[in-house]
Amino acid sequence: MTHFKFMTHSVRIPVSLARRPVAAFGILLGLWISNLSAQQPAGGLPAGQEYPDHPMQGIQTLQGFKVEIAAKADRRQGGWISITKDDKGRIILGANELQPFTRLTLDANGKVTRNETIHTPVSEVMGMLWHEGSLYAQGGRGTTNVAGYDRPGYGQLSGVAGLHRLRDPLGNGSFSSVETLRTWTGFEKGHSDHGVHAPYLSPDGRHLYIINGNGVTQPDDVSPSSPMRNWGDDRILPLLGTLTGRIGQERPPAGFVGRTDFEGKDFHLVVAGLRNALHVGFNADGEMFTFDSDMELELGVPWYRPNRVCHLPSGGDLGYRGNSGKYPSWYEDSLPPLLEIGLASPVGVTFGYGAKFPALYQRALLIADHGYGRIIAVHLQPVGSGYVARSWDNFVFPKSLLADSGKVPMNVTGMLIGDDGALYYAVGGRSGQSYLLRVTYTGSESTERVDYRDRNGVEDRALRHSLERFHWTRDKPEAVAAAWPHLGSEDRNLRFAARVALETVSASAWKQAAFRETDPAKAIIALLALARVGGKEVNEDLFVALNRFPLAGLPDRIQIQKLRVIEVAVSRNGQPSAEAVQQVISDIDSQFPSSSFELNTEMSQILAAFQAPTVVAKSLRLAGQSVIYEEQFAYRHHLRSVKAGWTPELRRQFFQWFNANHGRAAHRAGYHDWFARVGQQPRLTGNEHPLNQIRRAALDTLTPDEQADPELAKVLGGYRGVP
């Protein structure tokens, strides 16, 4: 999920269960009491367990802050999984399948003066927004009012998944008017953890923004003038295949943010390439951010991407694709994360605006981690037309976070800043007790409101925004003139915005300019745009133009951009002529191996796709020289279907690696930190299936002579599967 996903990284579980996600689901989240069984179900608290009257016995905050219980759900109110507030400052809590809404009226000290249970046909509400007398809710709609069901399921009991508008025409607080403005579908029919998520008011107050997970497919009525368009898988090597059941049904562009009007019409796709981000937050300058989830069953594979904080500008592609198709951060046609948190289960996102907190935390981006029970404060800083994460800290977290056992299940599901200046967050799940908790500041620092806007980078962001205005248009000639000077910018967000603006104009209007451009920084990005939108008819000329910029004469950043152009061009438009292929091979082979893994892994993939005669020996030499497990894995992934360039020694070297135990191998930068931050031991999960696929693919390329080689047979016979 992310609310309740298969958290195989939450507790230590047997390898046998780690390979069986359904069996592992029941032991995945941390525990409240140290002697509780590790077989408790996920949720707010294990069945029969409750928070003490003073939750700070188990919860840690930063100095000067305190946490207290504001409200406790009764069993019929259910598991609180979403939160918003209305125009009167009352807190509304959404719950699981067949469970009602709860509305809480609070006094100035955060004490509940009225607790209302509201029954409607809408439940399983993952996100809500109050706007102009209406409650916009993302969830399921049944045919009758839910009565309050204390044992929610996992799927489609709540009815049709969609965006619903609830109103109170009778004025009695009943939400007697329910309209379904838009429905969603997907491999889970829009339901459960990877389905429909949350609505938001746009910064200008004129539209709704909707975020959905990777289990929701694109609607049929996406506007052709959407900022996010022209997506594809864009990998030069075929996907390795499915990893885990339904996840194999993912399709690009995966999780997305769309914009619509208040009637659910005029739908534009704004951002995509997310895995399963549940919420977004807008800063005071109107920029959008999210906390996106990993694919937790892929720890250790080269394409694993940790839970990450992302900036979501117009037209942004964050590069999530199913299985082995995930984009690394250096792909020019996607945007990198601001911060890699590591292990987590992302849920709520908000800024501290309006909180009676010290200045640093008023301005902080607050993100919630359901699995490890944390609220994290991320401190952003403008750089150029974008942002960096200057630092981050655990703002509210279980005291047992780093303990080996006795985990506190503070499973946050959503949060907001109340009208009283406190941070309220819901703790909930599919079973167990739900609470609303209140965080206040009692320290000595000033809590006077500060200016939330960022004064640094104003001009750079304004320039980016001027390009992003073209993202919502089609075939405006002025977009070419506006974008071209910035295609080669060293500011990645700016050149990304420029390329997307260029792609809104028919390639026939600017392809010759791309072919004539002499500045390699501009030319390469223009050719990337052409590879994406120019079609097969420009492919041969595109490769001719690329040959004007040999890799040897380019800095590393532009080298990797050129390699990406080749990959996208082949993926979308097919291989060029044999002569062009040989020119690419010659150019890359002269620089391979290069100075970094980023360059080498892309060079290896392209040479493997073109069956270059030297790719096997060079790639395996790099794999043998590296101590990093993911790098050794990656080069074998690239070589799995290569038929040329093998010797008996290279074949044995390739297969012998699969026989080794890699449990104590060194890993990519940050890998051990991800586990240490949550008191876990580093491990591999989900490697068995992709490794077996790679090995089987390579076995299929063996020649009769290789199959008869007794030395190779000994190596192959030593394989006992992935430990």
C-alpha positions in Angstrom: 0.0 0.0 0.0 1.2 2.3 1.5 -1.3 2.6 4.2 -1.2 -1.1 4.7 1.1 -2.5 2.1 3.1 -5.7 2.5 5.6 -4.3 4.9 8.2 -7.0 4.6 10.7 -4.4 6.0 8.8 -3.6 9.1 9.9 -6.5 11.2 12.3 -9.4 10.8 10.4 -12.3 9.2 11.5 -15.7 8.0 12.9 -15.9 4.5 10.3 -18.5 3.7 7.6 -15.9 4.5 9.4 -13.1 2.8 9.0 -15.0 -0.5 5.2 -15.3 0.2 3.8 -11.8 0.5 0.3 -12.9 1.4 1.6 -15.1 4.2 3.9 -12.4 5.4 1.2 -9.7 5.5 0.1 -10.7 9.0 3.4 -10.1 10.6 4.5 -6.9 9.0 4.1 -4.0 11.3 5.7 -3.2 14.7 4.2 -4.1 18.0 3.0 -2.1 21.0 4.1 -4.4 23.8 7.4 -6.2 23.6 6.0 -9.6 24.5 3.2 -9.6 21.9 3.4 -12.2 19.2 5.0 -11.1 15.8 1.8 -12.5 14.2 -0.4 -9.5 15.0 -2.3 -8.0 12.1 -1.4 -4.6 10.7 -3.4 -1.7 11.9 -3.5 1.2 14.5 -3.0 -1.2 17.4 -3.1 -4.9 17.8 -6.5 -6.2 18.7 -7.2 -5.7 22.4 -4.3 -3.2 22.9 -4.7 0.5 23.4 -2.5 3.5 24.0 -1.9 4.5 27.6 -3.5 7.7 28.9 -0.2 9.4 28.4 1.0 8.4 24.9 4.4 10.0 25.4 5.3 6.9 27.4 5.8 5.3 24.0 6.1 8.2 21.7 9.1 10.5 21.2 9.1 14.1 19.9 11.7 16.7 19.5 12.5 18.9 22.5 9.7 21.2 23.5 6.9 19.3 21.8 4.3 17.0 23.4 1.8 14.5 22.1 -1.6 13.9 23.7 -4.8 11.9 22.7 -7.5 14.1 21.3 -10.0 11.4 20.4 -10.4 7.7 20.3 -12.6 5.8 17.8 -15.2 3.4 19.0 -15.4 0.1 17.2 -18.2 1.2 15.0 -16.5 4.3 13.9 -13.8 2.0 12.6 -10.2 2.6 11.4 -9.5 6.2 10.6 -7.5 6.4 7.4 -8.1 10.1 6.2 -8.5 13.5 7.8 -9.6 17.0 6.8 -11.3 19.9 8.4 -14.4 22.0 7.4 -15.0 25.7 7.3 -15.8 25.7 11.0 -12.6 24.0 11.9 -14.3 20.7 12.8 -12.2 17.7 12.0 -13.6 15.0 9.7 -12.2 11.6 9.7 -12.8 9.0 7.0 -12.6 5.3 7.7 -12.2 1.9 6.1 -14.7 -0.2 4.1 -18.3 0.0 5.3 -17.3 2.4 8.1 -18.7 5.9 8.6 -17.3 9.4 8.8 -16.5 10.9 12.2 -16.8 14.6 12.8 -15.2 16.2 15.9 -15.8 19.6 17.3 -12.9 20.8 19.4 -12.4 23.7 21.8 -9.4 26.0 21.9 -7.5 23.5 23.9 -8.1 20.6 21.5 -10.7 18.9 23.7 -13.6 17.2 21.9 -16.9 18.9 22.7 -18.9 17.0 20.2 -18.3 13.6 18.5 -20.6 12.8 15.6 -20.8 9.6 13.6 -22.1 10.3 10.0 -23.4 7.4 7.9 -23.3 7.8 4.1 -23.0 5.4 1.2 -19.3 6.5 0.9 -16.5 4.6 2.8 -13.0 3.4 2.3 -12.1 7.1 2.0 -8.4 7.6 1.5 -8.5 11.4 1.2 -11.0 14.2 1.6 -11.2 18.0 1.0 -13.7 20.5 2.3 -14.5 23.3 -0.2 -17.4 25.8 -0.3 -19.8 23.7 1.6 -19.0 20.4 0.0 -16.9 17.4 1.1 -15.0 15.9 -1.8 -14.0 12.4 -1.0 -12.0 9.8 -2.8 -13.3 6.3 -1.9 -16.0 3.8 -2.7 -19.7 4.4 -3.0 -22.3 1.7 -2.2 -26.0 1.7 -2.7 -27.0 2.2 1.0 -25.7 4.0 4.0 -23.0 2.1 5.9 -24.0 1.1 9.3 -20.6 0.8 10.8 -18.7 -2.4 10.3 -15.9 -3.2 12.6 -14.2 -5.9 10.5 -13.3 -4.2 7.2 -12.2 -6.2 4.2 -9.6 -5.6 1.6 -11.0 -4.7 -1.7 -14.3 -3.7 -3.1 -17.0 -4.1 -0.5 -17.3 -0.3 -0.4 -18.8 -0.1 -3.9 -17.7 2.0 -6.9 -14.4 3.7 -6.5 -14.5 7.4 -7.5 -14.5 11.0 -6.6 -17.6 11.8 -4.7 -19.2 15.1 -3.5 -21.1 15.1 -0.3 -23.4 18.0 0.7 -25.9 18.9 3.4 -28.9 20.5 1.7 -31.1 19.8 4.8 -28.6 21.7 7.1 -28.6 19.0 9.7 -25.1 17.7 9.2 -26.2 14.5 7.5 -24.5 14.7 4.1 -27.8 13.6 2.6 -26.7 14.6 -0.9 -24.0 12.3 -2.5 -22.9 12.7 -6.1 -20.3 10.6 -7.9 -18.4 13.0 -10.1 -15.9 10.6 -11.5 -15.2 6.9 -11.3 -11.8 5.1 -11.5 -10.7 1.7 -12.4 -7.6 -0.4 -12.5 -6.2 -3.8 -11.6 -7.8 -3.4 -8.2 -10.8 -1.5 -9.7 -9.6 1.6 -8.0 -9.8 0.1 -4.5 -7.5 -0.7 -1.7 -4.0 0.6 -1.0 -2.9 1.3 -4.6 -6.1 2.8 -5.8 -7.9 6.1 -5.4 -6.2 8.5 -2.9 -6.9 12.2 -2.3 -8.4 15.4 -3.7 -6.8 18.8 -3.1 -7.6 22.4 -3.9 -5.3 24.0 -6.5 -3.2 26.9 -5.3 -5.3 29.3 -7.3 -8.5 27.9 -5.8 -10.0 27.2 -9.2 -9.5 23.5 -9.6 -9.2 20.1 -7.9 -6.0 18.2 -8.0 -6.4 14.4 -7.6 -3.7 11.9 -6.7 -4.1 8.2 -7.4 -1.9 5.2 -7.0 -0.4 2.8 -9.5 -3.5 0.6 -9.3 -5.6 3.1 -11.1 -5.5 3.3 -14.9 -5.7 6.5 -16.9 -9.3 7.6 -17.7 -10.4 7.7 -21.3 -11.1 11.5 -21.2 -7.6 12.8 -20.4 -7.2 16.1 -22.2 -4.7 16.0 -25.1 -3.4 19.4 -23.8 -2.3 17.8 -20.5 1.2 18.7 -19.2 2.0 15.1 -18.8 1.9 13.4 -22.2 4.0 11.3 -24.6 5.0 8.8 -21.9 6.3 5.3 -22.6 8.4 2.5 -21.1 11.5 3.7 -22.9 13.9 1.0 -22.0 16.3 -0.4 -24.6 16.3 -3.9 -23.1 13.0 -5.7 -22.6 11.4 -5.7 -19.2 12.4 -8.7 -17.1 8.8 -9.6 -16.5 6.4 -9.7 -13.5 7.6 -9.8 -10.0 4.5 -10.1 -7.9 1.1 -11.1 -9.2 -1.1 -8.1 -9.8 1.8 -5.7 -9.7 2.7 -7.2 -13.1 -0.4 -5.5 -14.5 1.1 -2.0 -13.9 1.2 0.2 -16.9 2.9 3.5 -17.5 2.6 6.2 -16.4 1.7 4.5 -13.0 0.7 6.7 -10.1 -0.4 10.1 -11.2 -1.7 13.6 -10.2 -4.5 15.0 -12.4 -6.4 18.3 -12.4 -10.1 18.6 -12.9 -12.9 21.1 -12.3 -15.4 20.9 -9.4 -17.7 18.8 -11.4 -15.0 16.2 -12.1 -14.8 17.1 -15.8 -12.1 18.6 -18.0 -9.4 16.2 -16.7 -5.8 17.0 -17.3 -2.9 14.7 -16.4 -0.3 16.9 -14.6 2.4 14.6 -13.1 2.9 10.8 -13.3 5.6 8.1 -12.8 4.9 7.7 -9.1 4.5 4.4 -7.5 2.0 4.9 -4.8 2.1 8.3 -3.3 -1.0 8.9 -1.2 -0.9 12.6 -0.6 0.6 15.9 -1.8 1.4 19.2 -0.2 1.5 22.6 -1.8 4.0 25.1 -0.5 3.3 28.8 -0.1 4.7 29.4 -3.6 2.3 26.9 -5.2 4.8 24.1 -5.7 3.7 20.6 -5.2 5.5 17.9 -3.3 4.9 14.3 -2.3 6.3 11.2 -0.4 6.4 8.2 -2.8 6.7 4.6 -1.9 9.2 2.0 -2.8 8.5 -1.5 -4.2 9.5 -3.2 -0.9 9.8 -6.7 -2.5 12.7 -5.5 -4.6 15.3 -4.7 -1.9 18.7 -5.4 -3.5 17.7 -5.4 -7.2 19.5 -2.7 -9.2 16.2 -1.0 -10.1 15.0 -0.7 -6.4 14.1 2.9 -5.5 13.8 3.7 -1.8 10.9 5.7 -0.4 11.5 9.2 -1.6 10.4 12.8 -1.3 9.7 14.4 -4.7 9.0 17.8 -6.1 6.2 17.6 -8.7 6.4 20.4 -11.2 4.1 20.6 -14.3 4.7 17.7 -16.7 6.9 15.9 -14.3 7.6 12.2 -14.9 9.1 10.6 -11.8 10.1 7.5 -13.7 8.2 4.7 -12.0 7.6 1.8 -14.3 6.7 -1.7 -13.4 9.3 -4.4 -12.6 12.7 -3.8 -14.1 11.6 -0.7 -16.0 12.0 1.8 -13.2 14.0 4.8 -14.2 17.2 5.7 -12.3 17.6 9.3 -11.1 20.0 10.2 -14.0 17.5 9.6 -16.8 17.0 13.0 -18.4 13.4 12.4 -19.3 12.4 12.0 -15.6 13.1 14.0 -12.4 15.2 12.8 -9.5 13.9 12.8 -5.9 14.8 15.5 -3.4 15.5 13.0 -0.7 15.7 9.2 -0.3 14.3 8.3 3.2 14.9 4.6 2.8 12.5 2.1 4.4 9.0 3.6 5.1 5.4 3.3 4.1 4.4 6.8 2.9 1.1 8.4 3.7 0.2 11.9 4.8 1.9 15.1 3.4 1.4 18.6 4.6 3.4 21.8 5.4 3.5 23.2 8.9 1.8 26.4 7.9 -0.5 27.8 10.6 1.1 25.7 13.3 2.2 27.4 16.6 5.6 25.9 16.2 9.1 27.4 16.0 9.9 28.9 12.6 11.8 25.9 11.3 8.8 23.6 11.8 6.2 26.1 10.5 8.0 26.0 7.2 8.8 22.3 7.2 7.4 19.7 4.9 5.8 17.1 7.1 5.6 13.6 5.8 4.1 10.5 7.5 5.4 7.0 7.6 2.6 4.5 8.4 4.8 1.4 8.7 7.4 2.8 11.2 5.0 5.2 12.9 7.0 8.4 12.1 6.2 11.9 11.2 9.3 13.3 9.5 10.1 17.0 9.1 11.9 17.8 5.8 13.6 21.2 5.5 13.6 22.4 1.8 15.7 25.0 0.2 15.3 26.6 -3.2 18.1 26.0 -5.6 17.8 27.5 -9.1 14.3 26.9 -10.3 13.8 23.8 -8.1 14.6 22.7 -4.6 16.9 20.5 -2.5 16.2 18.9 0.9 18.7 20.6 3.2 18.0 18.3 6.1 15.4 16.1 7.7 14.6 14.7 11.2 12.2 12.4 12.9 9.7 14.9 14.3 7.3 12.4 16.1 8.2 8.8 16.3 8.0 5.7 18.5 10.6 5.5 21.3 11.1 1.9 20.1 11.9 2.8 16.6 15.5 1.5 16.8 14.6 -1.4 19.1 14.9 -5.0 18.0 11.5 -5.9 19.4 8.5 -4.3 21.1 7.7 -1.9 18.2 5.1 0.8 18.9 2.5 0.7 16.1 1.9 4.4 15.7 0.5 3.8 12.2 -0.1 7.3 11.0 -2.7 7.6 8.2 -3.1 11.4 7.7 -2.5 14.7 9.4 -3.3 18.4 9.3 -2.7 21.7 11.1 -5.8 22.5 13.2 -7.3 26.0 13.6 -5.7 26.0 17.1 -2.2 25.8 15.7 -1.7 22.1 16.7 -0.7 19.3 14.5 -3.4 16.6 14.5 -2.7 13.1 13.1 -4.8 10.0 12.8 -3.6 6.6 13.7 -5.5 3.7 12.1 -5.5 0.7 10.0 -7.6 -2.2 8.9 -7.8 -3.6 12.4 -7.1 -2.4 15.9 -7.8 0.8 17.7 -7.7 4.2 16.0 -6.9 7.5 17.6 -6.6 11.2 16.8 -3.4 12.6 18.4 -2.5 16.2 18.9 1.0 17.7 18.8 1.7 21.0 20.5 4.8 23.1 21.3 5.4 24.0 24.9 9.0 25.1 24.6 10.6 28.6 24.9 11.2 29.4 21.2 9.0 32.0 19.5 5.9 30.6 17.7 5.1 33.9 15.9 4.0 33.3 12.4 6.8 33.6 9.8 6.7 34.3 6.1 6.1 31.0 4.4 7.2 32.1 0.9 10.7 31.5 -0.4 12.4 34.7 -1.4 15.3 32.9 -2.9 15.0 31.6 -6.4 11.9 33.7 -7.2 13.2 34.7 -10.7 14.4 31.2 -11.6 11.0 29.7 -10.6 9.2 32.5 -12.5 11.2 31.6 -15.6 10.3 27.9 -15.2 6.6 28.8 -14.7 6.7 30.9 -17.9 7.8 27.7 -19.8 5.3 25.5 -17.9 2.4 27.7 -19.2 3.0 26.1 -22.6 2.6 22.6 -21.1 -1.2 23.2 -21.2 -1.3 24.2 -24.9 -0.9 22.5 -28.3 1.1 23.7 -31.3 1.8 27.3 -30.2 4.9 28.3 -32.3 6.1 30.7 -29.6 6.7 27.7 -27.3 9.7 26.7 -29.5 11.3 30.2 -29.3 10.7 30.3 -25.5 12.0 26.8 -24.8 15.1 26.6 -27.1 17.5 28.9 -25.1 17.0 26.8 -22.0 17.3 23.3 -23.5 21.0 23.2 -22.5 20.5 24.8 -19.1 22.5 23.4 -16.2 19.3 23.8 -14.1 17.7 20.4 -14.5 14.2 21.6 -13.7 14.5 24.4 -16.2 15.7 22.3 -19.1 13.0 19.7 -18.2 10.3 22.3 -18.4 11.8 23.6 -21.7 11.8 20.2 -23.3 8.2 19.5 -22.3 7.2 22.8 -23.7 9.0 22.0 -27.0 7.2 18.6 -27.2 3.8 20.4 -27.2 4.6 21.6 -30.7 4.5 19.3 -33.7 8.0 18.0 -34.4 7.7 19.1 -38.0 8.0 22.7 -36.9 11.4 22.3 -35.1 13.1 19.1 -36.2 15.4 20.8 -38.7 16.5 23.2 -35.9 17.3 20.2 -33.8 19.4 18.7 -36.6 21.2 22.0 -37.2 21.9 22.9 -33.6 25.7 23.1 -32.9 25.7 23.5 -29.1 25.8 19.9 -27.9 24.0 20.7 -24.6 21.0 22.1 -26.5 21.2 19.7 -29.4 21.1 16.5 -27.3 18.0 17.6 -25.4 16.3 18.7 -28.6 17.1 15.2 -30.0 15.7 13.6 -26.9 12.4 15.5 -27.5 12.5 14.4 -31.1 13.1 10.8 -30.2 10.0 11.0 -28.0 7.6 12.7 -30.4 9.1 12.7 -33.9 8.1 9.1 -34.8 9.9 6.5 -36.8 10.3 8.7 -39.9 12.9 10.8 -38.2 14.9 8.0 -36.6 17.6 7.7 -39.2 18.2 11.5 -39.4 18.2 11.6 -35.6 21.1 9.1 -35.4 23.0 11.0 -38.1 22.6 14.2 -35.9 23.8 12.3 -32.8 27.0 11.2 -34.6 28.0 14.9 -34.8 28.7 14.8 -31.0 31.1 11.9 -30.2 31.0 10.8 -26.6 34.8 11.5 -26.3 34.2 15.2 -26.7 31.4 15.5 -24.2 31.3 16.0 -20.4 29.8 13.2 -18.3 26.4 14.9 -17.9 25.9 15.3 -21.7 27.4 11.8 -22.4 24.7 10.2 -20.2 22.1 12.4 -21.9 23.2 11.2 -25.3 23.0 7.6 -24.2 19.5 8.2 -23.0 18.5 9.6 -26.4 19.8 6.4 -28.1 17.7 4.3 -25.6 14.5 6.3 -26.1 14.9 6.4 -29.9 15.3 2.6 -30.1 12.6 1.9 -27.6 10.0 4.1 -29.4 11.1 3.9 -33.0 13.1 0.8 -33.4 16.7 0.2 -34.3 18.2 2.4 -37.1 20.1 1.1 -40.1 22.9 -1.4 -39.7 25.3 1.4 -40.6 23.9 3.7 -37.8 24.1 0.8 -35.3 27.8 0.2 -36.1 28.5 3.9 -35.6 26.8 3.8 -32.2 28.7 0.7 -31.2 32.0 2.3 -32.3 31.3 5.5 -30.4 30.3 3.8 -27.2 32.9 1.0 -27.3 35.7 3.6 -27.6 34.7 5.0 -24.2 33.5 1.8 -22.4 34.4 1.3 -19.6 34.0 4.9 -18.5 34.4 6.8 -15.3 31.2 5.9 -13.4 28.7 3.2 -12.9 26.0 5.5 -14.2 27.7 5.8 -17.6 28.9 2.1 -17.6 25.5 0.6 -16.9 23.9 2.6 -19.8 26.7 1.8 -22.2 26.5 -1.9 -21.3 22.7 -1.9 -21.9 23.0 -0.3 -25.3 25.9 -2.5 -26.5 24.0 -5.5 -25.3 20.9 -4.5 -27.1 23.0 -4.1 -30.3 24.8 -7.5 -29.6 28.2 -5.7 -29.7 31.0 -8.3 -29.8 32.9 -6.7 -26.8 30.1 -6.1 -24.4 30.3 -9.5 -22.7 34.0 -9.3 -21.8 33.9 -5.7 -20.8 30.7 -5.9 -18.7 31.9 -9.0 -16.9 35.2 -7.4 -16.2 33.4 -4.5 -14.6 31.2 -6.9 -12.6 34.2 -8.7 -11.4 36.0 -5.5 -10.3 33.0 -4.2 -8.4 32.2 -5.2 -4.8 28.7 -3.7 -5.0 26.0 -6.4 -5.3 23.6 -4.2 -7.3 26.4 -3.5 -9.9 27.3 -7.2 -10.2 23.6 -7.9 -10.7 23.0 -5.1 -13.2 25.7 -6.2 -15.6 24.3 -9.8 -15.7 20.9 -8.4 -16.2 22.2 -6.6 -19.3 23.9 -9.7 -20.7 21.1 -12.2 -20.2 20.2 -12.4 -23.9 23.5 -11.5 -25.6 24.6 -14.3 -27.9 27.9 -13.0 -29.2 31.3 -12.6 -27.6 31.2 -15.5 -25.1 34.2 -17.7 -24.3 34.0 -20.8 -22.1 35.7 -18.9 -19.3 33.2 -16.0 -19.6 30.3 -18.3 -19.5 31.5 -20.0 -16.4 32.2 -16.6 -14.8 28.7 -15.4 -15.6 26.9 -18.4 -14.1 29.2 -19.0 -11.1 28.0 -15.8 -9.5 24.5 -17.2 -9.2 25.8 -20.1 -7.1 27.3 -17.7 -4.5 25.6 -16.5 -1.2 25.3 -12.8 -1.5 23.8 -12.3 2.0 26.8 -10.3 3.3 27.6 -8.5 0.1 28.4 -4.8 -0.1 25.6 -2.6 -1.4 25.1 0.8 -3.1 25.5 4.0 -1.2 22.9 4.5 1.5 21.6 0.9 1.5 22.8 0.2 5.1 21.6 3.6 6.3 18.1 2.8 5.2 17.9 -0.1 7.6 19.8 1.5 10.4 17.4 4.4 10.6 14.6 2.0 11.6 16.5 -0.5 13.6 16.7 -3.2 11.0 19.4 -5.5 9.6 20.2 -5.1 5.9 18.7 -7.9 3.8 17.6 -8.8 0.3 14.0 -9.4 -0.5 12.4 -10.5 -3.7 15.7 -11.3 -5.5 14.9 -14.9 -6.3 12.4 -14.3 -9.1 14.4 -11.8 -11.1 17.7 -13.7 -10.7 16.1 -16.9 -11.9 14.6 -15.0 -14.8 18.1 -13.7 -15.8 19.7 -17.1 -15.4 17.0 -18.8 -17.5 17.3 -16.2 -20.2 21.0 -16.8 -20.4 20.5 -20.6 -20.4 18.4 -20.2 -23.5 21.3 -18.6 -25.4 23.7 -21.5 -24.8 25.0 -23.0 -28.0 25.1 -26.8 -28.4 28.9 -26.7 -27.8 28.4 -24.8 -24.6 25.7 -27.2 -23.5 28.2 -30.0 -23.9 31.0 -28.3 -22.0 31.7 -30.4 -18.9 33.2 -27.6 -16.9 30.2 -25.4 -17.5 28.0 -28.3 -16.6 29.7 -28.5 -13.2 29.0 -24.8 -12.6 25.4 -25.1 -13.7 25.0 -28.2 -11.5 26.1 -26.2 -8.5 23.1 -23.9 -8.5 20.8 -24.5 -5.5 18.6 -21.4 -6.0 18.7 -18.0 -4.4 19.2 -18.3 -0.6 
